[in-house]
Amino acid sequence: MKNTEHNPAEHTIVTCNLTKKYGDLCAVNRMNLTVGNEIFGILGPNGSGKTTTVLMLTTLLEPTEGTAEVCGFDVRKDPRNVRNSISYVPQDMAVDVRLTGRENVMMYAELYGVERPAEKTEEALRILELSDRADDFAKVYSGGMRRRLELAQALVHNPHVLFLDEPTVGLDVAARKKIWEHIRTLRDAGMSIFVTTHYMDEADKYCDRVAIIDRGVIKAVDTPENLKSMISQDVISVSISGEFSGITIPGVRFAFLEDDELVFYADHGDTALPLVKDALNEAGVRVKAMSVRRPSLDDVFLHLVDNAEDTSPFRLGSFRNMLGKRG
């Protein structure tokens, strides 16, 4: 694990009480973050403020209160220099399927005013392993290739900070792994990566640090390992049928019920497992399956985040767009 202590001079992103309000709704509430040369992940349920945060940091949305600096430039006072220092790859696809891969990247190089655009285009295509397919039209690219092409577009002007909004959503496991390999390579080359993701396993495996946000409030920021240590006990999962009304076992604490699965925290999982089964059977609950494991980032997320049902409207157009372009 990389060292997560950063010299303030090395911070590429700094926010101080960053806030965004829409009338009475506070989408982001007094956020304080520092990000350096690392893969920094922000996790949260739909409507938690992840994308709003990214839009403010990329100058696409003006904060209501507080400040944010990217590469030393204030997002409100000096947005042009912020934009010159960053690239942003949104969740919705930005590839023109009527152009070849090379033409897509060249177009961005020219839009950015890059010196030697042809040379920089070839370099970006090589880094993302697209050189051999550069003259194919993007419409024949797979979902993973199109996402790598988006990264090539974002990298063509050599940004200091790369913002990625759900970079692997809708991709298969192999394509997701490939994208993260490239993201790690960029981090190792000195780039700061700020990423939103719903995939807890990806954040656990690839992010140097993670912030968990809920209803606009940062609940915790740390390395995945340190976050998982917040839950020091073993996790017992029990699939049941029947009505659960509670059991009492020393050293075992009921955590939550999800669908037909009970989750308990136990001081000694292996020892507690048969005790939990016997107690549930005595309470008239049939146990269908049981398991014990160490805490995961999912457990920390559920521990910190309010489980209230997401009531935000379903965006059918965006959903169809994603499926159509990443299939």
C-alpha positions in Angstrom: 0.0 0.0 0.0 1.3 3.4 -0.9 2.1 5.9 1.8 -1.1 8.0 2.3 0.6 10.9 4.1 1.1 13.8 1.7 3.1 17.0 1.8 0.6 19.9 1.5 2.7 21.2 -1.4 2.1 17.9 -3.2 -1.7 18.1 -3.0 -3.3 18.3 -6.4 -6.9 18.7 -5.0 -7.8 20.6 -1.9 -11.3 21.4 -0.8 -12.4 23.5 2.2 -16.0 23.4 3.3 -17.0 22.8 -0.3 -20.8 23.0 -0.5 -23.5 22.8 -3.2 -27.1 23.5 -2.5 -30.2 23.3 -4.8 -32.8 25.3 -2.9 -33.3 23.4 0.4 -31.4 20.3 -0.8 -27.7 20.2 0.2 -26.1 17.9 -2.4 -22.6 18.4 -1.0 -22.2 19.6 2.6 -18.9 21.3 3.8 -16.6 18.8 2.1 -12.9 18.9 3.2 -10.6 16.7 1.1 -6.9 16.6 0.1 -5.8 14.4 -2.8 -2.2 13.9 -4.1 -0.5 11.5 -6.5 -2.8 8.6 -5.8 -5.9 6.8 -7.0 -8.6 8.4 -4.8 -12.0 6.8 -4.9 -15.2 8.3 -3.8 -18.0 5.9 -2.9 -21.7 6.5 -2.2 -25.2 5.5 -3.1 -27.1 7.2 -6.0 -27.8 10.8 -5.1 -25.0 10.9 -2.4 -23.1 13.8 -4.1 -20.4 12.0 -6.0 -21.0 13.4 -9.4 -21.9 16.8 -8.0 -18.4 16.8 -6.4 -16.7 15.9 -9.6 -18.6 18.6 -11.5 -17.5 21.3 -9.1 -13.9 20.2 -9.2 -13.9 20.2 -13.0 -15.5 23.7 -13.1 -18.7 22.5 -14.7 -20.8 23.4 -11.6 -20.2 26.4 -9.4 -20.1 25.8 -5.6 -22.6 27.5 -3.4 -20.1 27.9 -0.5 -16.5 27.0 0.3 -13.5 26.6 -1.9 -11.7 24.1 -4.1 -8.3 24.2 -5.7 -7.0 21.9 -8.4 -3.2 22.0 -9.1 -3.1 25.2 -7.0 -5.9 27.0 -9.1 -9.2 28.0 -7.6 -12.1 26.4 -9.5 -14.1 29.7 -9.3 -11.4 32.3 -9.7 -9.2 30.6 -12.2 -11.3 28.0 -14.1 -9.3 28.2 -17.3 -6.1 27.0 -15.6 -8.0 24.3 -13.8 -9.3 23.0 -17.1 -5.8 23.2 -18.7 -4.6 20.9 -15.8 -7.2 18.2 -15.9 -9.2 15.8 -18.0 -12.7 14.5 -17.2 -14.1 11.2 -18.5 -17.9 11.2 -17.7 -20.0 8.1 -17.3 -21.8 8.6 -20.6 -19.8 7.7 -23.7 -18.0 10.5 -25.6 -16.7 8.5 -28.5 -17.9 9.4 -32.0 -18.6 6.0 -33.6 -18.5 7.5 -37.1 -14.7 8.2 -36.7 -11.8 5.9 -36.4 -10.0 5.5 -33.1 -7.1 7.7 -34.4 -9.5 10.3 -35.6 -11.3 10.4 -32.3 -8.1 11.0 -30.4 -6.7 13.5 -33.0 -9.9 15.5 -32.7 -9.3 16.0 -29.0 -5.6 16.8 -29.5 -6.6 19.6 -31.8 -9.4 20.8 -29.5 -6.9 21.0 -26.7 -4.4 22.9 -28.9 -1.7 20.2 -28.3 1.6 20.8 -29.9 2.5 18.0 -32.4 -1.0 16.5 -32.3 -0.2 13.6 -34.5 2.7 12.5 -32.3 0.7 12.9 -29.1 -2.2 11.0 -30.6 0.0 8.0 -31.5 1.5 8.1 -28.0 -2.0 8.1 -26.3 -3.1 5.2 -28.5 0.0 3.2 -27.7 -0.4 3.8 -23.9 -4.0 2.5 -24.1 -2.9 -0.5 -26.4 -5.1 0.7 -29.3 -2.5 1.2 -32.0 -3.3 -2.0 -33.8 -7.0 -1.0 -34.1 -6.5 2.8 -34.5 -7.8 2.8 -38.1 -10.9 0.8 -37.3 -14.2 2.8 -36.9 -15.1 3.2 -33.2 -18.5 1.7 -33.9 -16.9 -1.8 -34.2 -15.0 -1.4 -30.9 -16.1 -3.4 -27.8 -17.3 -1.6 -24.7 -13.9 -2.0 -23.1 -12.1 -0.7 -26.1 -14.4 2.3 -26.3 -13.7 3.1 -22.7 -9.9 2.9 -23.4 -10.4 5.2 -26.4 -12.1 7.7 -24.1 -9.0 7.5 -21.8 -6.8 8.1 -24.8 -8.8 11.2 -25.6 -8.5 12.4 -22.0 -4.7 11.8 -21.9 -3.7 13.4 -25.2 -2.9 16.7 -23.6 -1.0 15.1 -20.6 -3.2 16.3 -17.7 -2.0 16.5 -14.1 -5.3 15.2 -12.8 -7.7 12.7 -14.3 -11.4 12.6 -13.2 -13.2 9.4 -13.9 -17.0 9.0 -13.3 -17.8 5.3 -13.0 -15.1 4.3 -15.5 -16.0 0.6 -15.7 -19.8 0.5 -15.3 -21.4 -1.8 -17.8 -18.1 -3.6 -18.7 -17.3 -7.3 -18.3 -14.8 -8.4 -15.7 -11.9 -8.7 -18.1 -12.5 -5.2 -19.5 -12.8 -3.8 -16.0 -9.4 -5.3 -15.1 -7.8 -3.9 -18.2 -9.1 -0.4 -17.5 -7.8 -0.5 -13.9 -4.3 -1.7 -15.1 -4.1 1.4 -17.3 -5.3 3.7 -14.4 -2.6 2.2 -12.1 0.0 2.9 -14.8 -1.1 6.5 -15.0 -0.8 6.9 -11.2 2.7 5.4 -11.2 3.7 7.9 -13.9 2.7 10.7 -11.5 -0.9 11.5 -12.4 -3.5 12.0 -9.7 -6.7 10.0 -10.3 -10.1 11.0 -8.8 -12.6 8.3 -9.5 -16.2 7.5 -8.6 -17.3 3.9 -8.6 -20.2 1.6 -7.4 -17.9 -1.4 -7.5 -16.6 -2.0 -3.9 -14.3 -4.7 -5.0 -12.6 -2.3 -7.4 -12.2 0.4 -4.8 -10.8 -2.1 -2.3 -8.3 -3.5 -4.8 -7.2 -0.5 -6.8 -7.7 2.7 -4.8 -5.0 4.0 -2.5 -7.5 5.9 -0.5 -11.3 5.9 -0.4 -13.9 8.5 0.8 -17.4 7.3 1.6 -20.0 9.9 1.1 -23.7 9.8 2.0 -26.3 12.6 1.5 -23.5 15.0 0.7 -21.5 14.3 3.9 -18.1 12.6 3.9 -18.5 9.7 6.5 -14.9 8.5 6.4 -11.6 8.8 4.4 -8.8 6.3 4.6 -7.0 3.4 2.9 -9.3 0.4 2.2 -7.4 -1.6 4.8 -7.8 1.0 7.5 -11.5 1.4 6.7 -12.1 -2.3 7.0 -10.4 -2.3 10.4 -13.3 -0.1 11.6 -15.2 -3.4 11.8 -12.7 -5.4 13.9 -15.0 -8.5 14.3 -15.7 -11.3 11.9 -18.8 -11.2 9.7 -21.3 -14.0 9.8 -23.8 -14.2 7.0 -26.9 -16.4 7.3 -29.5 -17.2 4.6 -32.8 -17.9 6.3 -36.5 -18.6 5.8 -38.9 -17.5 8.4 -39.4 -14.4 10.6 -36.3 -13.2 12.5 -37.1 -11.5 15.9 -33.6 -11.5 17.4 -31.2 -13.7 19.3 -28.8 -13.1 22.2 -25.3 -14.6 22.1 -22.3 -13.2 24.1 -19.8 -11.8 21.6 -22.2 -11.7 18.7 -24.1 -8.6 17.5 -26.8 -8.4 14.9 -25.8 -6.0 12.2 -28.6 -5.8 9.6 -31.0 -7.8 7.4 -30.7 -7.7 3.6 -33.4 -9.6 1.7 -33.4 -13.0 3.4 -29.8 -12.8 4.7 -28.9 -11.9 8.2 -25.5 -10.3 9.0 -23.9 -10.6 12.4 -20.6 -9.3 13.8 -18.8 -11.8 16.1 -15.6 -11.6 18.1 -14.7 -15.2 17.0 -16.6 -16.1 13.9 -15.7 -19.8 13.7 -16.7 -20.4 17.3 -19.9 -18.3 17.0 -21.1 -19.9 13.8 -22.7 -23.1 15.4 -24.0 -21.0 18.3 -25.8 -18.7 15.9 -27.3 -21.6 14.0 -28.6 -23.3 17.2 -30.1 -20.0 18.4 -31.9 -19.4 15.2 -33.2 -22.9 15.1 -34.5 -22.5 18.6 -36.2 -19.3 17.6 -38.0 -21.1 14.8 -35.9 -19.7 11.9 -34.7 -22.2 9.3 -31.1 -21.7 8.3 -30.4 -22.4 4.7 -26.7 -21.4 4.5 -24.1 -19.8 6.6 -20.6 -18.4 6.1 -18.0 -16.5 8.1 -15.4 -14.1 6.7 -13.3 -11.0 7.4 -14.9 -7.6 6.9 -15.0 -6.2 3.3 -15.4 -2.6 2.1 -19.1 -3.5 1.4 -19.5 -4.1 5.1 -17.9 -0.7 6.0 -20.1 1.0 3.4 -23.3 -0.5 4.8 -22.1 0.3 8.3 -21.6 4.0 7.5 -24.3 4.7 4.9 -28.0 5.2 5.6 -29.9 2.4 4.0 -32.9 4.5 3.1 -34.3 3.6 -0.3 -33.1 5.7 -3.2 -36.0 7.8 -4.5 -34.2 9.6 -7.3 -35.9 9.3 -10.7 -34.7 6.5 -13.0 -33.0 8.0 -16.1 -34.3 5.7 -18.8 -32.5 7.7 -21.6 -29.1 7.4 -20.0 -29.6 3.8 -19.2 -30.5 3.0 -22.8 -27.6 5.1 -24.0 -25.2 3.2 -21.8 -26.4 -0.2 -22.9 -26.5 0.7 -26.5 -23.0 2.0 -26.6 -21.2 -0.5 -24.3 -22.8 -3.7 -25.5 
